[in-house]
Amino acid sequence: MQANIDVAYIAGLAKIDLTEQETERFTADLNQILSYVNQLEQWDIEGVEAMTHPLPTCDALRADCPGESLDRQAALANAPAQEDGQFRVPKVVESAH
């Protein structure tokens, strides 16, 4: 089954300029990927348990338990700027207007 992928349209959404040769190449590549996915869909997976990783893993993270924390004064002691008991940081979000 061959899917009709509009690579030029997708590139436009992503604001990527593609040459005609690149568009043709990516169209062929994506059609090949979808063809492979179609092959995978034909496998009988009845009774196969879902997994998050192909190999067994153990939980290497520590338990999420509350512990000792710094008091406000200690946390702000080396802050380059503070105001009203809080860290003061430069604005990083620009207005949409």
N, C-alpha and C positions, 0 to 999 in steps of 0.2 A: 504494500500500500504506500503510495507516494503522496506526501502532504504538500499542499501548495503554500509555501512560506513566502511572505512578502518581506524579504530581507531589507529592501530599500525603505519600506514603511517603518520597520523596527529600528533601522539605523537612524531614520529621521526623528523618531521618538527619543532615541538616546543622544541625539545631536552629534552624530558621527557622520562625517563625510566619507563615502565609499566610492571608489572608482567602479566602472561597469564590470571590470575583471574581478574585483574584490566581491562585488555583489553576486556574481555568478558562482565564484568559488565558495562563498559562505552559504549560498542556497544549496549547492551540492553537498557541502559538509553537513548542514542541518538535516537535509533529507536522508543522508546516510545514518545519522544518529537516530532519527525517528524510525528508520527501517530496523535498526538494531533493537530499539525499544519494542517494536512490534513483535520481533522474534522472542523477546523476553516474556511478553504477555501470553505467549502460547504455552509456556511451561505450566504444568499442573503443580500448584503449590498447596493443594488441599492438605490440611494437617500440619503444615510447616509453621512452626512457632516464629512469631515476629521477633527480631532482635535489633538492638541498637548498635551493635558492633560485631564484626565477623569473628572476633576472637574473645574468649572469656576475659573479663576484666574485673578487677577488684576496686572497691571504693578507696581511692588514695587521698581523699579529702578528709580533713579533720571534722569532728562533730561541730555543728553550729550551736555552740553554747555561749551564753554571755560570759564575759570575763572582765577583768579589770580594764578600765579605760582612763584616759587622761581627764583631769578636771579642766574646765574651760580656761582657767588662767594658764595652766601648763600648755594646753594646746595652742593658745594664742601668743605664747611667750616669744616665739621667733617669727611670728607673722610679719611680713613686710608692711602690711596695712591692715587695720582693723577698725571697726566702727560698731558701737552698741553691742559689744561682746561677740561680734561675728567677724569672720574673715571678710575683707573687702578685696574684691577681684575686679579686673577690667571687664567691661561689657564685651561679650563675644557674639551676641545676636544682633543683627542689624534689623532695622525696621523694614517692613515689606512695602512701605510707601515711598 
